Amino acid sequence: MTDRFDDGFKPSAAPRSAAPKAPARPRHPVILRVSAVGVAGILSALMLTAVVPPIIADQSDRAVVDAPVMLLTSPIAGQVETLNATPAGEVKAGDRLAQITNSRLDRTTLISLEEKAGDARQKLDATRAKHQSDITYVSSLDEEIKSQAEQLKAQLQSQIEELRARVAQSNAMSSEKKAIVDRQNRMVARDAASVEMLKPTEQQYAAALHDTDAQTAKLNQKLTQLKALNAGVYVGEDLVALNMLGQKRRDIDLDARRMEIEEKQQQAMLDDLEGLIKSERARLARLAAADVLSPGPGKVLAVGADTGRHVSAGDTIASVVDCDKRFVVAIFSYRQGEAMKPGTKVRIEGGGFHTGVVSAVLPKTSDKVDERFAVPFPQTERRELYVMITPDAADAKPAAQPASVATPACTVGQWVTVTRDNGIVPSMSVTWRRLGHLVASLADLDSSEPDEATRRAGVAKLDSALRSQSAAQHGELSNPWLPATGRVAAQ
């Protein structure tokens, strides 16, 4: 140390030579060269594995379990009275998942229809009463006409008999007068009497003939009236009263027919109003309370409402998936379109599946298509397509889960890995992930993580420590699981 100290303060005796020094050579050129080659090789391998394999890979971890979804919407606007749907719960066809009630209904239309129906019913009752009154009046007129017609028939019969007698009497008198005229004509022909004495006799004979014609005409008139009376035609001076009654009867009968037509029209109008009232009451009943029923069996994927919440018509109450119709949607390069054609066998890792068959290949999808399924299809890049895979029947049935474990509905939405049978090129993302798991298992990186029993024991001790916080403040700590520094600080 002394020499070094002295050298630091000793003046230089002579200047050093100014000859240039040779550049320092690296100590480990081989190591640097190998490192550079190794880094370049690793970067090249990463670039090749990141670009080339996805194009020609027979394996894809961009696959998700999907299933058709049934959206159960509220048919009315109202308040959720009861809600029986729980996530991952089993439902059957016809199960009531929710009940919606609505106490705020607009009954203006029903009240207006009921008022119109009341007015129509009153008019119908009045029309029926008028119609019945007209029918009764017509019946009484018929009886009166019948009674008077019988009396007139009897009178006409007697008058006809009297006129027939008079006609016979007139015929006899005219025969008598004719005989006198003939005798006087013979006397005049023999010059036994004068012509002047014959003229009065001839006039009497003519008067007798005219009287006979008059009586015959009256007889025919009475016979015609009787025939018309029997036929219901009231013509003649003797039938004036009956004719007036008949005309009145026709007027009342016409009014009765008009009332009958109005009654039918008002009855039809009332029937229409009652039908509208019935439909309106049924509509209000449907709007007042409605049940949300499951259309088929499945599992509840999600619940979008709570008890007591106000919902509008069309709001989603719950979504149900049919676990028996699960399928897998995987994304492959378009170069694998021919290799992944329908009917190709594939292997599935995850989601409770093992094998499956390609059912369809889709170049793209849309939002309307995604709405029909529980999980939207994964987003594709350029030159990629969707491969629809139907699991085998042995794997399609979802595995039973314990009642205490809350799991998604039949693994819908779970990411899986799909590999084509006899596939050669793997997916590098899957390869790197498996390599990482292998390294972690070799290094035993997970050994330091506590198991489930240890974690539960720690939670129980933490809970007891929190409950005994007051005792810890007085120096009565009973937490041996705390570090020593923590115990000292607590004391």
Secondary structure, DSSP 8 states (H G I E B T S, - for coil): -HHHHHHHHS--SS------------S-HHHHHHHHHHHHHHHHHHHHHHHHHHHH-SEEEEEEEE-BEEEEE-SSSEEEEEE---TT-EE-TT-EEEEEE------HHHHHHHHHHHHHHHHHHHHHHHHHHHHHHHHHHHHHHHHHHHHHHHHHHHHHHHHHHHHHHHHHHHHHHHHHHHHHHHHHHTTSS-HHHHHHHHHHHHHHHHHHHHHHHHHHHHHHHHHHHHHT---SGGGHHHHHHHHHHHHHHHHHHHHHHHHHHHHHHHHHHHHHHHHHHHHHHHHHEEEEE-SSSEEEEEE---TT-EE-TT-EEEEEE-GGG-EEEEEEEGGGTTTT-TT-EEEEEETTEEEEEEEEEES---HHHHTTBSS------TTEEEEEEEE-HHHHS-----TT----GGGTT-EEEEEETT--S--HHHHHHHHHHHHHHHHTGGGGS--HHHHHHHHHHHHHHHHTHHHHHTT----TTS-HHHHHHH-
